[in-house]
């Protein structure tokens, strides 16, 4: 209660008397969290689930050097690294927290003095258009970013709506002021990534065009419209493409200066101005997946004016509305920052992928109309099926239903007749394993948040799960497991397919599709086929039915697992932990085994081959910086020692999340790491999405209220909660004691109150 009072007083001191205080939750969000080391978040401006992510890029590290993968590029998945001393410019598309990358479209950089069209280097920024900067003159908020570009004496400010990025550059007095539009720039860039670029100078304040790239998404086209608040005096470009033998009859023109059409693979363009001291030049930059006409329409619909502050305020009001879906009272300022930044990160994606008219580019590279739903893209499903989409089912059910509709549209357009695996910008990139759209769809159907045609959705899930040429599935269907000598990462695939199959079975049972239920219930048991009871671990099996002989349970390299080792993956049977525990010897053997996961020492050599995991993301041999073991701490709830879940969860929360730029122990992975934090802070976690049930943990909130879309509220209260009192003494739902450490989704959806009574000693 005292904490709630302090929070109320804190807000009211900024509110005129007699007015209802706005719930200004934006103040608690620090977008710089995760921008250092392995978090791979970006600090720039974006709207909730926005199509534009307008953010600074701090280097131009190429994907390859001398024909080989350049390991340094991995640091730049989001374009920005906190410890870099220079900024190259501000591009309009970014992923948040991924372990691979693309995007970085349409980089803009304001400069003064002699025109320079190359970006220069970190060591010698003065030889290019980049600039030194200092964190002392940098500020990041939801929908707002500001930095002083020291080399050009320009204050750069950014804000954004869903489809429009807005720039505001405050220039010094100069006869030579420029705004550079670099169409060569990209994230995970290489020489042949740009397929084609086209630009039209519509008039002296409006430019349109598009860019085609061949990267992680191999056929990606992004259209744009760029408007200036002030006419430019001249313009031009330089084409860095290799000389072409055939140039057609365009060669009769000098296309490099004041020529209203530009086309090529490697273009950098510039626009010249004369500026007075303190003069502000503003830019509106709209994106479209469909056409330049669509980009112009998006700009006119979302930002029909030139009021930068209005865009910022309206977008931050949207953020306050979204963040207000969870009103939490927390013990410390750091807890507020961690909590609301995590909530912010979960609302960055998936991202809108359609014009204001509802048109979008489909997987078949044709244009489609989204009827009755918002089309989304950026589905990092190997990560996000675990907690992010279950989080949406609680606090963003309408959006999550639209995401399911987007996945089904993807299926309809897929020549493979498959749901998304990892998709973005009208492309499937096939990254990672499993077919976890199935989990997301099943969770939404089982919890009643997807109200579309459930039988059609189930058919799409079944077709996906029967596509034999996908990633070892033919062997899985024939043998009951993926054989390591036929398809790598075989154990991980077998285990994840088995869970997804269980999800299909649950939906089939709900819809009374008995044939499907029986088939996929059998397939859900396939995890048993890769469990070697002689050693107590999951182990790769060969096509002749024997287990692989050379085997190391700690190694992450060539052992049948992906982004994890046998220790972590052997705990992955989320749909039937009780059977897994029984197979491993029951409570007496399993509990000490799970204990040792968190206390043993993992030598550096065992994660040397995993580029996205460092010491910061590891506790013992528990790898929180990667997803396969995110549920592991909650497995004690299926044993006779559930109090150990409470202890472990609190330890992980404290060690793996800090309110600092390096505060994330691994990639945020499109919000999955942040969703784990939010669920665990509230005191429960979805070990098996589609089960309709959560495993209880140990809340760090004093109190939190979920504003449900059905108009009801659900409040979590932790009595006597403190850093020392991590153990749950009892739990009550609406005043009635829970007799098991689990909570149903349906009980939350009804609204009500969950009360934890905390203490300093385990209740054994």
Protein Blocks (a to p, Z undefined) as FASTA:
>chain_A
ZZmmmmmmmmmmmgcehiacdddfklmpcfkgopaojlopafbdcdehiabdcdddfbfc
dfbeghiacfklmmmmnopafkbcbdfbdcfbdcehiabdeejioiadddehjddfbebj
fklmmlmmbdcddfklgccdehiacdddfklopacdddddfklccddddddddfbdcddd
dfkbcghiafklpmbdcdddfblmbccdddddddfblbdcdddddddfbdcfbdcdddfb
dcdfblcjmlmpcfkgopabdcdfbdcddddddddehiacdddddddfkbmklmmmmmmm
mmmcfbfklmmmmmmmmmmmmmmmpccddfblklmmmmmmmmmmmmmpccddddfkopac
dfkopacddehiacdehiafklmmmmmmmmmmmmmmmmmmmmmmmmmmmmmmpmnlpacf
bdcehiaehiaedjfklmmmmmmmmnopaccdfklmmmmmmmmmmmmkgghllmmmmnop
acfkloghklmmmmmmmmmmmmmmmmmmmnopaklmmmmmmmmmmmmmmccfknopacdd
dfkopacfbdcfkbcghnopahiafklmmmmcfklmmlmmmmnnpjmlmmmmmmmmmmmc
cdfklmmmpmkbcfklpghjacfkbmklmmmmmmmmmmcblmlmmmmmmmmmmmmpccbf
klpfbdfkgolmmmmmmmmmnopacfbghklpacddddfbfbdcdddfkopacddddehi
afklmccfbdceehiacfbfcdcfklmmnopaddddddfbdcZZ
